[in-house]
Amino acid sequence: MGRTGSVPLRTCVGCRVREAKGDLRRLVAGADGRPRFDPTGRAPGRGAYVHARPDCIRQAIRRNTLARALRVRADTGWAASLVDELGSLTPAMEGLH
């Protein structure tokens, strides 16, 4: 008999929409204070969740919600690097959930 329970929900820091945890991508602050994607979802440190869409990432940076969620100092250079990193990770992350 399978386990029936509730699906964990998380809120995207970009668009503020609640989704199943598996539908969002986790970001963590690295040792240098820059946010990085956590493909395993288990890296240590504060995490923030975002949809795998460039517009959600840009919105989270523009509104400063990503920096607040991770408790790091905001940097305008994050958007381009995170969007590029998302593009390279998305195909590999599809099989994780």
Secondary structure, 3 states (H helix, E strand, C coil): CCCCCCCCEEEECCCCCEEEHHHCEEEEECCCCCEEECCCCCCCCCEEEECCCHHHHHHHHHCCHHHHHHCCCCCCCHHHHHHHHHHHHHHHHHHHC
